Amino acid sequence: ESGVVLEAVTAGVNGWRAQGHAKAAVATQNLTADHAKQALSAEVTLNPGPRLRFGSLTIKGAERMREARVRAIAGLPEGAVFRPRDLERAASRLRRTGVFKSVTLTEDDFITRPDLLGITATLVEEKRRRYTFGAQIGSNDGLSLNAAWLHRNLFGGGERLTLSGDITNIAVQSGGADFNLGIKLDRPATFTPDTTASFAVTYGKMNEADYDADLFSATVSLAHVFSDSLSGKAGLSYDYAAITDPLGQSTYRALSLPISLTWDRRDSKTDATRNIYAEAEVKPFLGFGITDSGVRLKADLRGYKALGENRSFVLAGRVQAGAVFGASLLGTPRDYLFYSGGGGTVRGQPYQSLGVSVLRSAVGTQFQTGGKTFVGGSVEARVKMTDSIGLVGFVDVGRVDANSFFSDFGGWHAGAGLGVRYATAVGPIRLDLAAPVGGNTGDGMQVYVGLGQSF
């Protein structure tokens, strides 16, 4: 029963603090234990203290970071009524920059007259540079390698400069290896404490089964964190694609306005067991030259449910959808179109093996391109056998259509398989074996290795 009393007292103190009484505390307490009756009586009086406002923010440990930028990023509302959630948000904003190894916000022991409570931010800065490397392999998708170099706090204001590169589809069964290089500069606390401004430039070279492409993109964007679960992003992008396919050489140019929202309630980003994840993007684009104008839509919904007393059995489901409206198939940039097959859509089927074959080359033969609509679904049953070993059974399905959903000019395929998971500190190592169970785009067993659950 002492635990119940402690919970009640804690709830009472927290309730007063939530109303601005930061110094709420126990004033008196009288506890009487009756051992014969196994009963405990408690009389506790709380002293809420005065209602306080946020005072000045004192900063310690910001060696390379300008104090003015620390204040802007923290966004602590000095002069406003004290709220614990505002203190938590300020600490979260500072951690989100990636500049600091440790962030601690401490309330002053004493009140500054008349009703101000000062806050001290104790910071420990991270190393300025970080290198990351990654790899993933699939028997049909080939080998994928990626690397990035990050420079934190570039100009002393929390800016992040990232240079990244990846090579994907190495030794893929259809097409060839793809290359991508990118540079991105992020500046936190732009316009509001929760808004990050970014400028990114990317160059890529794709060697797909049905076309080759040189791609260039330059994007200016703003990303905003609305809450712990909801975030959004809006940008302005110029996209360029030089395509070589059976029609010959074509150049696509478009100015686009991608807008996206992400709702993430998962308990883990790499091994979720409950709640949902939802992401949606609307991308209007204005075409130049042979490029049509239109809008590209994309959505991704995932759900997780743990069952059993020890939550060792997890059901996971995923639905993906995408569509291009307003532009013709020929007038849509090739990298805006949709394919299915491979680790991100349908395991057991070759990478991007499902498209549509409605366009004809100069000699009259049909060739495959991506489609204007796509729907996909995945279901997984995950069973934890030991603290470190888990087994997974899964089924994936995907459909691509030339113009509208479920039309006569489209097709579908499916794959199913089994997998093993080995838990590590950074997420489970994934090994999946899958084979086609529907459609005619592939045969034989496919192998996938990566870090984290498949979704």
Summary of the structure (lengths in Angstrom):
residues: 455
radius of gyration: 27.3
end to end distance: 42.9
largest distance: 98.0
contacts: 1495
relative contact order: 0.08
helix: 9%
strand: 56%
